[in-house]
Amino acid sequence: MDENTRIESLAELEALLKAERDVKRYDRLSQMYPDTGKFARSKYPKHMELLAASAKYRETAMIAGNGVGKTWGIGAYAVAIHATGLYPPWWVGKRIKGPARIWVAGKTRETTRDIIQEKLLGDVARQGESALGTGMIPKDNIIAMPRFIPNTNNAADYVRIRNVTGDESLIGFKSYEQGSSAFEGTEQNLIWLDEEPPSSVYGECLMRTRTVDGIILVTFTPLKGFSEVVSDFINWEKKNLEGGSKFMIQCGWDDVPHLDEKWKSDVRAATPPHLRKAREEGIPTAVGSMVYPVAEEDFVVRGFSIPPHFRRVFGLDSGWHNTAAVWLAYDKDEDIVYVYADYKRGELPTEVHAASFRQRGAWIPGVGDVAARDSGSGVKILDQYRAQGVKVRLADKAVYAGIDAVYSRLMTGRLKVFSNCQHLITEFRMYRYDDNNEIIKKDDHALDALRFAIMSGLKISVSPKVESTIYDEVRFG
């Protein structure tokens, strides 16, 4: 090889290496979710499920723990895909035809700039044009530097993105601190809300996307507890049955492969106990004064085969909109109560509930709030259940005495709840006092049933007359 040929070969190699470096630096989008490798799609099933859900649902949310990739791997990725039109071959989510009008928003101008803006464009606020394209949107698709808002330390107002059609998509940057009025006006094909928005802002975003069949994507860790936005998504299955279009994925540390154990340990140690479920698993907890301030890991246990000598009883809270019940196994020798099954359904006749109760053992006695009369027939609810073969009697309904009895057992380890009792566990998370130190009477029907059973059910509990049944991850009704 002569000298000129060698120089040309070295130049070609250097050009190839530079091109490879540029792809890694300025086209991160093409490197996301490959077929194989550390960040392969198969290793992120929850991310894939949420992205796919946009084909069917207008409102999607990843309510997740910290560090799982909700901002980078869901929010920024979805915005970049829709703005550029560079949909990968495996994409099965919604496709926006042609250029897109997009809003992205965070809590404040500063968080929108430091998180969303940087994830999409690169750190242009501090490093200038040299960083443009080092975010999720490829450099070749960014038409120019974003327009910055005066006196905001380079917080972007909007940026123009080249779509595969040759036309321009427009991404506008907003913040919740601007108020809901800032979200009025133009129609948007996609709105990405990073961190939980106020309900007023979310309502305006719904209006902006409605007429153009647009979509809303929300990504956040639920540190505000059971807010209106969180509760709406958690109840998404019911909302869809009522004609809504919501879909939610909860994603925790154990659902992704990229978090190392030291990082988890450090974050866990720095997090207050009442926020650990939210930060680790994306599970919201009440942020007010909790009625039962006991960590779930101290009373929620995996189900096991219930020994034959454990006595049984159930508690019942009856109502048209919500009827709830819990079944208890009582180890009288050790004075420990195990809640092994729960039930919560509404707007159904008594005979439907009674049939479900008999499935768990018609021989099991119960106590409950069943003194009222049926509004239609005038017959006492108590008599209706008894006519259906359910052995139930009136419960002691003393509220604060019952709460003290439940709390005492929780604190002393004498009350355990099987992990399959999700209706009851969810209510434990939400049950709290308001600012006037009054209990918030909302979504507490299973807890009322538990209180009845603890207060007046244990004394009538009976031993089973049949072989013990394994209640592990079994759910009835």
C-alpha positions in Angstrom: 0.0 0.0 0.0 1.6 3.3 -1.1 1.6 6.4 1.2 -1.4 8.1 -0.5 -3.5 5.0 -0.3 -2.7 4.6 3.4 -3.6 8.2 4.1 -6.9 7.9 2.2 -7.7 4.7 4.2 -6.9 6.4 7.5 -9.1 9.3 6.5 -12.0 7.0 5.6 -11.6 5.2 8.9 -11.5 8.5 10.8 -14.6 9.6 8.9 -16.4 6.4 9.8 -15.4 6.7 13.5 -16.6 10.3 13.5 -19.9 9.3 11.9 -20.3 6.6 14.5 -19.6 9.1 17.3 -22.0 11.6 15.8 -24.8 8.9 15.7 -24.2 8.1 19.3 -24.2 11.8 20.2 -26.6 13.4 17.8 -29.1 10.5 17.0 -30.0 8.9 20.3 -33.5 8.2 19.0 -32.3 5.5 16.6 -30.5 3.7 19.5 -33.5 3.4 21.6 -35.2 0.0 22.2 -33.1 -2.3 19.9 -33.9 -5.9 19.2 -31.1 -7.1 21.6 -28.7 -5.7 24.1 -28.9 -4.0 27.5 -31.8 -1.8 26.5 -33.6 -4.3 24.3 -37.4 -3.9 24.0 -38.0 -7.3 25.6 -36.4 -6.0 28.9 -38.9 -3.2 29.1 -42.3 -4.8 28.7 -44.2 -2.1 30.7 -42.7 0.7 28.6 -43.7 -1.2 25.5 -47.2 -1.8 26.7 -47.7 1.9 27.6 -46.4 3.1 24.2 -48.6 0.7 22.4 -51.7 1.7 24.4 -51.8 5.1 22.6 -53.3 3.3 19.6 -56.4 2.7 21.6 -56.5 5.2 24.5 -56.4 9.0 24.3 -55.0 9.4 27.9 -52.1 7.3 29.0 -50.0 7.5 32.1 -46.9 5.9 33.5 -47.2 6.3 37.3 -43.8 5.0 38.3 -40.9 4.9 40.8 -37.9 7.2 40.4 -35.2 6.2 37.9 -37.3 3.7 35.9 -37.0 5.7 32.6 -40.4 7.3 32.5 -39.1 10.8 31.4 -36.4 9.6 29.0 -37.8 6.3 27.8 -41.5 7.2 27.6 -42.1 11.0 27.5 -39.1 12.2 25.5 -39.1 9.2 23.3 -42.8 9.5 22.4 -42.5 13.3 21.7 -39.4 12.7 19.4 -41.2 9.9 17.5 -44.3 11.9 16.9 -42.6 15.2 16.1 -40.2 13.6 13.5 -42.5 10.9 12.2 -39.5 8.5 12.6 -41.6 5.6 13.7 -39.6 2.4 14.1 -40.7 -0.8 12.3 -41.9 -2.4 15.6 -44.1 0.6 16.5 -47.8 -0.3 17.1 -48.9 2.8 19.0 -50.7 5.8 17.6 -49.3 7.4 14.5 -49.8 11.1 13.8 -50.2 11.7 10.1 -47.9 14.5 9.0 -46.4 17.2 11.2 -47.6 17.5 14.8 -48.5 20.3 17.1 -47.1 19.3 20.6 -47.0 20.8 24.0 -44.7 19.6 26.8 -45.0 20.8 30.3 -43.5 20.5 33.8 -44.0 22.0 37.2 -42.1 25.3 36.7 -40.2 27.1 33.9 -37.0 25.9 35.6 -37.9 22.2 35.7 -39.3 22.3 32.2 -36.0 23.7 31.1 -33.7 21.5 33.1 -35.5 18.2 32.5 -37.9 18.2 29.5 -36.0 20.7 27.4 -32.7 19.0 28.0 -34.1 15.5 27.4 -35.5 16.5 24.1 -32.8 18.9 22.7 -29.7 18.6 24.8 -28.3 21.1 27.3 -28.7 24.1 25.1 -29.6 26.3 28.0 -26.0 26.1 29.4 -23.9 24.9 26.5 -25.5 26.6 23.6 -25.7 25.4 20.0 -22.9 22.8 20.5 -25.3 20.7 22.6 -28.2 20.9 20.1 -29.3 17.4 19.1 -27.7 15.6 22.1 -31.2 14.9 23.5 -33.8 12.5 22.1 -34.6 14.5 18.9 -31.9 13.9 16.3 -29.9 16.9 15.4 -30.7 16.6 11.7 -34.4 17.0 12.5 -34.0 20.2 14.6 -34.5 23.1 12.2 -32.9 25.8 14.4 -32.1 26.6 18.0 -35.3 27.0 20.1 -36.8 30.4 20.7 -35.9 31.3 24.3 -38.2 33.3 26.6 -36.5 36.5 27.8 -35.3 36.7 31.3 -35.6 32.9 32.0 -32.0 31.8 31.7 -32.7 30.2 28.3 -36.0 28.4 28.9 -37.4 27.5 25.5 -40.7 28.9 24.3 -40.9 26.6 21.2 -38.8 24.7 18.7 -39.4 23.7 15.1 -38.8 20.1 14.1 -38.4 18.7 10.7 -41.0 15.9 10.0 -40.4 13.1 7.6 -43.1 14.6 5.4 -40.8 17.7 4.9 -43.2 19.9 6.9 -42.5 21.3 10.3 -43.7 20.0 13.7 -43.9 22.6 16.5 -43.1 21.8 20.1 -44.2 24.4 22.7 -42.8 24.4 26.3 -45.1 25.3 29.2 -45.3 25.0 33.0 -48.0 24.3 35.5 -47.1 27.5 37.4 -48.4 29.5 34.5 -51.9 28.4 35.5 -54.6 26.7 33.5 -55.2 29.8 31.4 -51.8 29.2 29.7 -53.2 25.9 28.4 -56.2 27.4 26.6 -56.3 28.1 22.9 -54.9 26.0 20.1 -55.5 22.4 19.3 -52.7 19.9 20.0 -51.9 16.5 18.6 -49.9 15.5 21.6 -49.4 16.9 25.1 -46.8 15.4 27.4 -47.1 16.3 31.1 -44.0 15.4 33.1 -44.7 15.2 36.8 -48.3 15.3 38.0 -50.3 18.3 36.8 -53.1 20.2 38.7 -56.5 18.9 37.7 -57.4 22.3 36.2 -54.4 22.1 33.9 -55.2 18.5 33.0 -58.8 19.5 32.2 -57.6 22.2 29.7 -55.2 19.7 28.1 -58.1 17.4 27.5 -60.0 20.2 25.6 -57.0 21.0 23.5 -56.7 17.4 22.2 -60.3 16.5 21.9 -61.2 17.9 18.5 -58.2 16.6 16.7 -58.2 13.1 18.2 -55.0 14.1 20.0 -53.4 12.2 22.9 -52.2 13.0 26.4 -49.2 11.3 28.0 -48.5 11.8 31.7 -45.3 10.6 33.4 -44.8 11.0 37.2 -44.0 9.6 40.6 -47.1 9.9 42.8 -45.7 11.9 45.6 -48.9 13.8 46.1 -50.8 10.7 47.1 -54.3 10.0 45.9 -54.9 13.3 44.2 -57.8 13.7 41.7 -55.5 13.0 38.7 -54.0 9.9 40.3 -57.4 8.6 41.4 -58.9 9.0 38.0 -56.1 6.9 36.4 -56.1 4.3 39.2 -59.8 3.9 38.5 -59.2 3.8 34.7 -60.9 0.4 34.2 -64.2 1.8 35.6 -63.7 5.0 33.6 -63.3 3.1 30.3 -66.5 1.1 31.1 -68.2 4.5 31.4 -67.0 5.6 28.0 -63.7 7.1 28.9 -60.3 6.5 27.3 -57.7 6.1 30.0 -54.8 3.7 30.4 -52.3 3.5 33.2 -49.1 1.5 33.9 -47.4 1.3 37.3 -43.7 0.6 37.0 -41.2 0.0 39.8 -37.5 -0.6 40.3 -37.9 -4.4 39.9 -39.5 -3.8 36.4 -36.4 -2.4 34.8 -32.9 -3.9 34.4 -30.7 -0.8 34.5 -30.9 0.2 38.2 -28.1 -1.2 40.4 -28.5 -2.3 44.0 -26.3 0.4 45.4 -28.3 3.1 43.8 -31.5 1.6 45.1 -30.1 1.3 48.6 -28.9 4.9 48.6 -32.2 6.3 47.4 -34.2 4.1 49.8 -32.1 5.3 52.7 -32.7 8.9 51.8 -36.4 8.5 51.4 -38.9 9.0 54.3 -40.8 5.7 55.0 -44.2 7.0 53.9 -42.8 7.9 50.4 -40.9 4.7 49.8 -43.8 2.9 48.0 -44.2 5.9 45.7 -40.5 6.2 44.9 -39.8 2.5 44.5 -43.0 1.1 43.0 -45.0 4.1 41.8 -47.7 3.3 44.4 -49.3 6.4 45.8 -49.9 6.7 49.6 -51.9 9.2 51.5 -49.9 12.4 52.1 -52.1 13.8 54.9 -52.3 12.4 58.5 -52.9 8.7 58.0 -55.4 7.0 60.3 -53.2 3.9 60.3 -49.6 5.1 60.0 -48.2 1.6 59.8 -45.8 0.5 57.0 -47.4 -2.1 54.7 -44.5 -4.4 55.0 -45.3 -4.7 58.7 -48.8 -6.2 58.2 -49.2 -7.3 54.5 -48.2 -10.9 54.1 -48.2 -13.5 51.4 -51.2 -15.9 51.7 -50.7 -19.4 53.2 -52.8 -22.5 53.8 -55.0 -21.6 56.7 -54.8 -24.2 59.6 -58.1 -25.9 60.4 -58.1 -24.7 64.0 -58.2 -21.0 62.9 -61.7 -19.6 63.5 -63.6 -17.8 60.7 -65.9 -14.7 60.5 -66.6 -12.0 58.0 -67.4 -8.3 58.3 -69.8 -6.6 55.9 -70.5 -2.9 55.0 -73.6 -2.9 52.8 -74.7 -0.1 50.5 -76.1 0.3 47.0 -73.1 2.1 45.5 -70.5 0.0 47.4 -70.9 -3.2 49.2 -67.7 -4.5 50.8 -66.7 -7.5 52.9 -63.6 -9.0 54.4 -63.0 -12.6 55.7 -61.0 -13.2 58.8 -59.1 -16.3 60.1 -58.6 -15.9 63.8 -55.7 -17.8 65.6 -57.3 -17.6 69.0 -54.3 -19.3 70.7 -51.9 -16.5 69.6 -54.6 -13.8 69.3 -53.6 -13.0 65.7 -56.2 -12.1 63.0 -55.5 -12.8 59.3 -57.6 -11.1 56.6 -57.5 -13.7 53.8 -60.1 -12.4 51.3 -61.9 -9.2 50.4 -64.8 -8.2 48.2 -66.0 -4.8 46.9 -68.7 -4.3 44.3 -71.5 -1.8 43.8 -74.9 -1.3 42.2 -75.9 -4.9 42.3 -78.9 -6.6 44.1 -78.4 -8.3 47.4 -78.7 -11.8 46.0 -75.7 -11.2 43.8 -73.5 -10.2 46.8 -75.0 -13.1 48.8 -74.0 -15.6 46.2 -70.4 -14.4 46.3 -70.4 -14.6 50.1 -71.7 -18.2 50.1 -68.8 -19.2 47.8 -66.4 -18.5 50.6 -68.4 -20.7 53.0 -72.1 -20.4 53.8 -71.2 -21.7 57.3 -69.1 -18.6 58.1 -70.9 -16.1 60.3 -70.7 -12.4 59.8 -71.4 -9.0 61.3 -72.2 -5.9 59.4 -73.9 -2.6 58.8 -77.2 -4.1 57.5 -79.8 -2.4 59.6 -81.2 -0.2 56.8 -84.2 -1.1 54.7 -84.1 -1.6 50.9 -85.4 1.5 49.3 -87.5 -0.4 46.8 -89.0 -3.3 48.8 -88.8 -1.8 52.3 -87.4 -5.1 53.6 -84.4 -4.9 56.0 -81.1 -5.6 54.3 -80.4 -7.9 57.3 -83.4 -10.0 56.5 -82.6 -10.1 52.7 -79.2 -11.6 53.4 -80.5 -14.1 55.9 -83.2 -15.2 53.3 -80.3 -15.8 50.9 -78.5 -18.1 53.4 -75.9 -15.6 54.7 -75.4 -15.8 58.4 -75.0 -12.2 59.4 -76.0 -10.1 62.4 -75.8 -6.4 63.3 -72.3 -5.1 64.1 -71.0 -2.7 66.7 -70.4 0.4 64.6 -68.6 2.5 67.1 -66.1 4.4 64.9 -63.2 5.5 67.1 -63.4 2.5 69.4 -63.2 0.3 66.3 -60.3 2.3 64.9 -58.4 2.0 68.1 -59.0 -1.8 68.1 -57.7 -2.1 64.6 -54.8 0.2 65.2 -53.8 -1.7 68.3 -53.6 -5.0 66.5 -51.6 -3.4 63.6 -49.1 -1.9 66.0 -48.6 -5.1 68.0 -48.4 -7.4 65.0 -51.8 -9.1 65.8 -53.4 -8.1 62.5 -52.1 -9.4 59.2 -53.6 -8.9 55.7 -53.0 -11.4 52.8 -51.5 -9.6 49.8 -54.3 -10.6 47.5 -56.7 -8.3 49.5 -56.1 -5.3 47.2 -59.4 -3.5 47.9 -58.6 -3.4 51.6 -54.9 -2.5 51.1 -55.7 0.3 48.7 -58.1 1.8 51.3 -55.4 1.5 54.0 -53.2 3.8 51.8 -55.9 6.4 51.3 -57.5 6.4 54.8 -56.6 9.7 56.5 -57.7 12.7 58.5 -58.5 16.1 57.0 -57.1 19.5 58.2 -59.8 19.5 60.9 -58.7 16.1 62.2 -61.9 14.5 60.9 -61.7 11.2 59.1 -62.3 11.6 55.4 -65.3 9.4 54.7 -64.4 8.3 51.2 -63.4 4.9 49.8 -63.4 3.2 53.2 -66.0 0.5 52.8 -63.6 -2.5 53.2 -62.0 -0.8 56.2 -65.5 -0.3 57.8 -66.1 -4.0 57.3 -62.8 -4.8 58.9 -63.6 -2.6 61.9 -67.0 -4.3 62.3 -65.4 -7.7 62.3 -62.6 -6.8 64.7 -65.1 -5.1 67.1 -67.9 -7.6 67.2 -67.0 -10.5 64.9 -64.2 -12.3 66.7 -66.5 -13.3 69.6 -68.8 -15.2 67.1 -66.1 -16.7 65.0 -66.3 -20.4 64.4 -64.0 -23.3 63.4 -64.4 -24.6 59.9 -66.4 -27.8 59.3 -64.6 -28.4 56.0 -61.0 -28.9 54.9 -58.9 -25.7 54.9 -58.6 -23.9 51.6 -55.4 -22.2 50.3 -56.1 -18.5 49.9 -53.0 -17.2 48.2 -53.4 -15.0 45.2 -57.1 -15.9 44.8 -59.6 -13.1 44.2 -63.4 -13.6 44.4 -65.7 -11.1 42.8 
